[in-house]
């Protein structure tokens, strides 16, 4: 069997994982991503420089869903991380 080289998760799967990791058991939640942006000049030589931008992921977290949140983005913590009985 070949060695696994990549594992992909959907936004929903990541949100469920984060809800469980945070121990959240109630409410609807969405994943949020914090970006940092920077502008700079890029190029292989000084004569070939061009203005450009970089977007870096600074953090990933959870945010409580609001009424207007699309249903496909929200995860119900009571469903994905219920209290054990």
N, C-alpha and C positions, 0 to 999 in steps of 0.2 A: 504494500500500500504506500503511495507517495506521501511525502511529508507535506503537511499543510503550510502554505506560504502566506495566505491572506485569509482574513475572516472579516466579512462585511456585516454591518447592522443597519437596519432602517432607522429613520428618526423615531418611529414608534417604539422599536425595540430598545433603542438607547434611552428613551424617556422612561420606559418600564424598569430598565436596569438602574437608572439613577433614583427613581422613586423607591425601589427596594433598598438600595445602598444607603439612602438617607433615612430609612425607617419611617417613611411617610405612609399613613394608613387611611387617610381620608382626604377628600377634595379632588378636584380635577386639576391636572398639572400639564404644562407644556415645557419642552426643552428650550433653553435660551442659549445663545452663543454670543460671547463678547469678543468683538474684533478690535484690533489696533491697526491703524492705517498710517502709512508714511509715504511721503513723496521724495523722490531723489532723481538724480540723473544716472542713467545706465548705459553701458556700451562697452564693447571690447577694446576700444581705443578712445583717446580724447576727441579725435576727429569724428567718431561715430556715436557720440553720446546722444541720448534721447531722454526727454522727461518721462518718468514712469511712476508707478505706485506699487506698493506692497500691502497686502492685507494679511495679517497674522491672527490666528485664533489665540486669544489671551485666556479664555476660560469657557467652560461649558457648565451650565447649571439648570436649575428648575425655576419655573415661575408659575404662580397660581393662575389658572385659566380664568378668563372673564366670560361674560355671557356671549360676547360676539366671537369668541374663539371658534374657528372651524372645527367641527366634531372630529375630523380626521387627524387633528394635531393633538387633541387633549387625551390624556390617560387618566382614568378613574383609579385613584390609589386604593380605594376599598375593594376594587375588583382584582387588580394586579398584585396587591400586597395585603391580603386580608389578615385579620387577627386569627391566630391558630386557636382552634377550639379543643 
